Amino acid sequence: MTHRSPHKEREGYLGSSANVPGRDAVPGRGEFWEFVSLTLAAGAFALFVVRPEISEALVHALSARTAAFAP
């Protein structure tokens, strides 16, 4: 997963409180969203490998919607 480098404490830090070492805005939230995004990416990859016609249908649908916006 994500590698976290150690931070050095600084006096008079002017950044937001979420960027202060040891003070996460929501602890553990980053790891959860990383897991969700990796799961979705792996599922999409498996779907495109098992059913390659889905990628063709997706490209067709996106190009049809884009063409609808063209004057």
C-alpha positions as CSV (number, residue, x, y, z in Angstrom):
1,M,0.0,0.0,0.0
2,T,1.1,3.6,0.5
3,H,4.5,4.3,2.0
4,R,4.5,7.1,4.5
5,S,7.8,8.9,5.0
6,P,8.6,10.3,8.4
7,H,7.9,14.1,8.8
8,K,10.1,16.5,10.7
9,E,8.4,18.6,13.3
10,R,8.6,22.4,12.6
11,E,7.7,25.2,15.0
12,G,5.4,27.8,13.6
13,Y,4.1,25.7,10.7
14,L,1.9,27.8,8.5
15,G,0.2,25.1,6.4
16,S,-3.3,23.7,7.0
17,S,-3.8,21.5,10.1
18,A,-4.3,18.5,7.9
19,N,-0.7,18.8,6.7
20,V,0.8,19.0,10.2
21,P,2.7,15.7,10.9
22,G,0.7,13.5,13.3
23,R,-2.6,15.4,12.7
24,D,-4.5,13.6,9.9
25,A,-7.8,15.3,9.0
26,V,-9.5,11.9,8.9
27,P,-7.2,9.1,10.0
28,G,-7.3,5.9,7.8
29,R,-9.4,7.5,5.1
30,G,-6.7,7.5,2.5
31,E,-6.1,3.8,2.9
32,F,-9.8,3.0,2.5
33,W,-10.1,5.0,-0.8
34,E,-6.9,3.5,-2.1
35,F,-8.3,0.0,-1.5
36,V,-11.6,1.0,-3.2
37,S,-9.9,2.4,-6.2
38,L,-7.5,-0.5,-6.6
39,T,-10.5,-2.9,-6.3
40,L,-12.4,-1.0,-9.0
41,A,-9.4,-0.9,-11.3
42,A,-8.7,-4.7,-10.9
43,G,-12.4,-5.4,-11.6
44,A,-12.4,-3.2,-14.7
45,F,-9.3,-4.9,-15.9
46,A,-10.7,-8.4,-15.4
47,L,-13.9,-7.4,-17.1
48,F,-12.0,-6.1,-20.2
49,V,-10.0,-9.3,-20.3
50,V,-13.0,-11.6,-20.0
51,R,-15.3,-9.6,-22.2
52,P,-13.3,-7.6,-24.8
53,E,-16.4,-6.4,-26.6
54,I,-17.3,-4.2,-23.6
55,S,-14.3,-1.9,-24.4
56,E,-15.6,-1.5,-28.0
57,A,-19.1,-0.7,-26.7
58,L,-17.7,1.8,-24.3
59,V,-15.7,3.6,-27.0
60,H,-18.8,3.6,-29.3
61,A,-21.0,5.1,-26.5
62,L,-18.5,7.8,-25.6
63,S,-18.0,8.8,-29.3
64,A,-21.7,8.9,-29.9
65,R,-22.3,11.2,-26.9
66,T,-19.4,13.4,-28.0
67,A,-20.7,13.6,-31.5
68,A,-24.1,14.7,-30.2
69,F,-22.4,17.8,-28.7
70,A,-20.7,18.8,-32.0
71,P,-22.5,21.5,-34.0
